[in-house]
Amino acid sequence: MPPSGFSKPVVKGALQFIGGCYRDLLQEVREGKHPSFEAAIEFELKQIERVLERIHINEKGELVDRKEQGQLLLPE
């Protein structure tokens, strides 16, 4: 079951993570990995879509890979 609410530390951590992702993406654009900011964002969105197609939360609440017969993605 997902949590019913999020604590301040969780929200802060999520925002720090997102900020780090944007900094990394900005650096990739500056280094020429992507021809434009728009291309970089489109690339990242496609990456996210691919991951979302593969992951699943099973009945035990574990994050598993759909294509690997339920292999745990975040082992304990």
Contacts in CASP RR format, 6 or more apart in sequence:
PFRMAT RR
TARGET T0000
AUTHOR 0000-0000-0000
METHOD contacts of the structure
MODEL  1
MPPSGFSKPVVKGALQFIGGCYRDLLQEVREGKHPSFEAAIEFELKQIER
VLERIHINEKGELVDRKEQGQLLLPE
6 14 0 8 1.000
21 44 0 8 1.000
25 40 0 8 1.000
25 41 0 8 1.000
25 44 0 8 1.000
28 34 0 8 1.000
28 40 0 8 1.000
29 36 0 8 1.000
29 37 0 8 1.000
29 40 0 8 1.000
33 40 0 8 1.000
34 40 0 8 1.000
34 43 0 8 1.000
53 66 0 8 1.000
54 65 0 8 1.000
54 66 0 8 1.000
54 67 0 8 1.000
55 63 0 8 1.000
55 64 0 8 1.000
55 65 0 8 1.000
55 66 0 8 1.000
55 73 0 8 1.000
56 63 0 8 1.000
56 64 0 8 1.000
56 65 0 8 1.000
56 66 0 8 1.000
56 70 0 8 1.000
57 63 0 8 1.000
57 64 0 8 1.000
58 64 0 8 1.000
58 70 0 8 1.000
62 72 0 8 1.000
62 74 0 8 1.000
63 72 0 8 1.000
63 73 0 8 1.000
63 74 0 8 1.000
64 70 0 8 1.000
64 71 0 8 1.000
64 72 0 8 1.000
64 73 0 8 1.000
65 71 0 8 1.000
65 73 0 8 1.000
END
